[in-house]
Amino acid sequence: MFQEFSPKVVFSEETFRRFQKVLQEKKSLDIYSYEDKCIKRRIAVRIRARECRSPEEYLKLLAREKEELELLFNVLTINVSQFFRNPEIFAQIKNLVFPEILSSMRRERNRSILSLGCATGEEPYSLAIILLENFSFRLRDITVRIEGIDLDAECLKQAREALYRPEQLTDVAPRTKNRYFIREGESYRLVDEVKKFVRFKQGDVFRDRIADYANYFDLIVCRNVLIYFTRQEHERVLAKFEEALKEGGFLVLGKSESLLGRTRHTFKAISLRESIYQKKYKEKRRKKRKLT
């Protein structure tokens, strides 16, 4: 669905110091104590989102747009990902979304799921664990493929290695941890039984070829990604998701995110509290009976 990633964003030492100064003065955010590499990767997210040609051009944009400064601040202060982060959302996916996606009423033998902004892989792997624990009987008849997409090559490398610290498994039930993770020193490695469901790719939601994947996905999970975009960008990405989902497909957003533009009419809410929506089926025209 997504094109290969664009060239790496390069920061000169002088330019990076200017970012440090702006964030310290405007947002009282001290990034001096953070790892430079991590901070640069997160700034690069917004540089690419705004299609700036260089960090210097993006600095000029920050000076002009207060809203963009807020978006950058949010990107830099995002929390670390975990397995089953916000467990209530995964409970709704298990109880409301997966039963319909995996229903025998759907004729296709293949199911496709997209986890966008997957970071180090906890979210797509969490979905795979739910499938194995609760729907193994359906997996004998159909093939489920989960795609994890992220901008950050370093995060994707960690996702493929699937080695996690104990704090990343805080919301994993003991029985699940014992079954699907193997202790390695102070860390835990995910078993191949789960990993085989997921493939990872570096990609950019702003440079996708959506027309090639129209009506392709059964479920798109994109949580706490759109909050970093302007309203116009937010609406544009949602329109792409609508095209990429099959009729009756599901969209899961972050709790503070919502539908905008035409998607407010083309989706119905399944759980407003958890920001879970379903793409509406098109109404079939009734054939008029011919009078004889």
Buried (B, 14 or more C-beta within 10 A) or exposed (E): BBEEBBEEBEBEEEBBEBBBEBBEEBBEBEBEEEEEEEBBBBBBBBBBBBEBEBBEEBBEBBEEBEEBBEBBBBBBEBEEBBBBBBEEBBEBBBEBBBEBBBEEEBEEEEBBBBBBBBBBBBBBBBBBBBBBBBBEEBBEEBEBBBBBBBBBEEBBEBBBEBBBEEEBBEBBEEEBBEBBBEEEEEBBBBBEEBBEBBEBBBBBBBEBEBEEBEEBBBBBBBBBBBBBBBEEBBBBBBBBBBBBBBEBBBBBBBBEBBBBBEBEEBBEBBBEEBBBBBBEEEEEEEEEEEEE
